[in-house]
Amino acid sequence: MGQDQTKQQIEKGLHLYQSNQTEKALRVWMRVLEKSADPAGRFRVLGCLITAHAEMGRYKDMLKFAVVQIDTARELEDPDFLTESYLNLARSNEKLCEFQKTISYCKTCLNMQGTTVSLQLNGQVSLSMGNAFLGLSIFQKALECFEKALRYAHNNDDKMLECRVCCSLGNFYTQIKDYEKALFFPCKAAELVNDYGKGWSLKYRAMSQYHMAVAYRKLGRLADAMDCCEESMKIALQHGDRPLQALCLLCFADIHRSRRDVQTAFPRYDSSMSIMTEIGNRLGLIQVLLGVTKCWMIQKELDKALESIEKAQELAEGLGNKLSLLKLHCLCERIYRTKEQQRELRDHVVKFHECVEEMELYCGMCGESIGEKNNQLQALPCSHFFHLKCLQTNGTRGCPNCRRLSVKPGYV
């Protein structure tokens, strides 16, 4: 298959894929991969296969094609191709919750850049790295990466990247419980979709609606949460987007749990868990198990709650997700307080505070914890964040956290 024929077949596959004929598109692209003698064409078709498998939640296949793409990039001896292939390898590992590997591959991308095309990928690299740091609950570095990604998006007038970064920032602020910002950023993403997204994939609309649904639920606006989640789920079903279907099912279950309708929540959690297991989203599985634990606690089935916690803890330790571990210790504390088991209670109180210290989840001005309840937060240019009211009351001549770090070298 020559260069022109390769190009025609790739375009044919793209047309089929955009018409929701995914399996036909995959067959066309696989034929190109088998028969094409054009390395640049093979590289491009591998990119199509990586994107398609990512959206279907076939993350192990995505990783497999990313590895092949790196070999093709080396064959082409082009730094732009090599940077792009390492970014795809980073994204594949991010989807599989291999966050340390993601960070490592992102750093490789940043170290090998030099041309204009490579520099345009910097924003996407920063976004992937930020998502990985967030997966490890390293909040300052996550925020730093997201802010870099946003700067690249603005400098390159890249509205799609800006939309994706806004969704990640929504997720970031949801985790540290500034629900006003958690809603603001996906609403901004939805505005970008409305203003610029006529030619975009519907996944951008679905993504923004999902993150809005999560924020609305946290704010107790359950009807709004349900509307946004239904919109997102509708698009996810139309496009066969399994990862988003799993997240929407989790959000539906959380909404029902917030209404204390445990009997409706349980089957939604089960359906979400099934897809999360199938695609390998271990971070999603932890969120499902946290929801299931809370349902058992509502029903006062404390031993069943502890069983769910044990499964979630094993996953969280494997991923290095410290925030999930903190939440699990908090739930254990409540359970053992109810069961009046003092030794276990003390053990989890100690571990809870260790997690808070390790993640620096406290305000460097007032010393009170961050992420325990909904609070307005403000980040300084160094990406350390504080209670907004503390900054307004005390002002700052520099970051107190950074000053402490310079006094205590090696303290993280």
Order of alpha helices (4+ residues) and beta strands (2+ residues): alpha-alpha-alpha-alpha-alpha-alpha-alpha-alpha-alpha-alpha-alpha-alpha-alpha-alpha-alpha-alpha-alpha-alpha-alpha-beta-beta-alpha-alpha
